[in-house]
């Protein structure tokens, strides 16, 4: 059974720009080795943070 994890916004952003443990955790979700637990509040926080202009330029 895959591991259940919560990727808070800081971890998600770090995973998208780095190669450390945060990136490995996100990669595990894509490989079905882990299942991310995401509620409505966390999804709203993702959207609020990731759509900021300074974040978009970093992640592009």
C-alpha positions in Angstrom: 0.0 0.0 0.0 1.4 3.5 -0.9 2.4 5.9 1.8 -0.1 8.8 2.5 1.6 12.2 2.6 0.6 15.8 2.8 2.6 18.2 0.6 2.2 21.6 2.1 2.8 24.6 -0.2 6.4 25.1 0.9 7.2 21.5 0.1 5.4 21.6 -3.3 7.3 24.8 -4.4 10.6 23.3 -3.2 9.9 20.1 -5.0 9.2 22.0 -8.3 12.5 23.9 -8.2 14.9 21.5 -6.4 16.1 18.0 -6.4 16.2 17.2 -2.6 13.7 15.4 -0.4 10.8 17.5 -1.4 11.4 16.6 -5.0 11.6 12.9 -4.1 8.3 13.1 -2.2 6.5 14.7 -5.2 8.2 12.1 -7.6 6.9 9.3 -5.3 3.4 10.6 -5.9 3.8 10.5 -9.7 5.2 7.0 -9.4 2.2 5.9 -7.3 4.6 5.1 -4.4 2.8 7.7 -2.3 -0.6 9.2 -2.3 -0.9 13.0 -1.6 -3.7 14.0 0.8 -5.1 17.3 -0.5 -8.2 19.0 0.9 -10.1 22.0 -0.4 -8.1 24.5 1.9 -4.8 23.2 0.8 -5.8 23.3 -2.9 -6.9 26.9 -2.4 -3.5 27.7 -0.8 -1.7 26.0 -3.7 -3.6 28.2 -6.2 -3.1 31.4 -4.2 0.7 30.8 -3.9 1.5 29.3 -7.3 -0.3 31.9 -9.3 1.6 34.8 -7.8 3.7 36.5 -10.6 7.0 36.0 -8.8 6.3 32.2 -8.4 5.2 31.9 -12.1 8.6 33.3 -13.3 10.5 31.0 -11.0 8.6 27.9 -12.0 8.6 28.7 -15.8 
